[in-house]
Amino acid sequence: MVLTGGSLPTYHRAIMNEAERLPDEIRPWQLVQTDESISGHFCTRQMSRLRECLNTDSEIAVELVFGVDDAGTARIAGVVQAELELVCQRCLDPVVVPLNCKVGLALTRPGGKAGSPDSRYEALECGDESVSLLRLVEDELLLALPPFPKHGVNECSIPVEYRSSGQAEQPPKRNNPFAILRDGKNKH
């Protein structure tokens, strides 16, 4: 884990080593009070819910800044980045999907006000106890997954003649069986 006090650098895929490994648990309120930043990596091998969607394990880069914004909101801001190998829903072959999740969480105390006054943040209710950073990162990735991952139009292994043109076919026009009743009513 790396603790810093600066802005978020852009993630470039690197080989993960133990020095960059993030803790599974954090104490957000303590990190906010000291304006800490953390950066490092997780492996999807540790994320059981996300792993169900993946073909292979991947490395996840995490950059988070803890602090208080100009409006006095205790917040966690940062990015979670990964390249995940999912199953293409067109051809069922593997497809690599890059994810770049912006994290914006406003810390609230249990029993405090339910929502964040600022639309930039989602509320994260937590006390002084530890919070699972691993689960928090996994949640962000699950929310960012595309509902139907697929290759680009010309990259899929499905032959072109079997692909949809993207426009729904119009059903053939049928006669209304009640039209005769409508016509009879209009004559009287």
Residue, then its C-alpha position, 0 to 999 in steps of 0.5 A: m500500500v502506498l500512502t501519499g498526499g497528492s493527486l491521482p496519477t493515471y494507472h498504467r498496467a504493471i506487475m503487482n508486487e506485495a508493496e502495492r497490495l492494498p489492505d482488505e480493511i480500512r478505517p475511513w474516518q481515520l483516513v479522512q481526518t489525516d487527509e490520506s491517499i492510498s494506491g495499490h492493487f487487488c486481484t479479482r481472485q479475492m472477489s467472489r461476486l465479480r469472479e463469477c462474471l470473469n473468464t480469467d483473474s485480472e489485476i485491479a488498480v485502486e487510487l483513493v483520496f480521503g478528506v473533506d471537500d470545500a462544502g465540509t463533506a467527508r469524502i472518498a474520491g478516486v478511481v478504480q481501473a481494470e481490464l476484465e475478460l468477460v464473455c461476449q454476448r454475441c459470439l460467446d468468446p472472451v472479450v476484454v473490457p476496460l473499466n475506469c470507475k470514478v469513485g465519489l463517496a460521502l461518509t455518513r455516520p449511522g443514524g445520520k442523514a440518509g443522503s448526500p447533499d452533493s450529487r457528486y457523491e453516493a452515501l457510505e454509512c459507516g462508524d469508526e469501525s473498519v470497512s472492507l476496502l475489498r468489498l467496496v472496490e468490488d461493488e464499484l466494479l460490479l456497478a460499472l460492468p456492461p449489462f451485455p459485454k460484446h466485441g466491436v461490430n467487426e471484431c466478433s467471430i459471428p459471421v456478418e450474415y447472422r448479425s443483427s443490423g441494429q434495427a428491429e424488423q417491422p412485423p407484417k401489417r395485419n388486418n384488424p379483425f374488429a374493423i368490420l364492427r367499426d365500419g358497421k357502427n359508422k353506417h348507422 
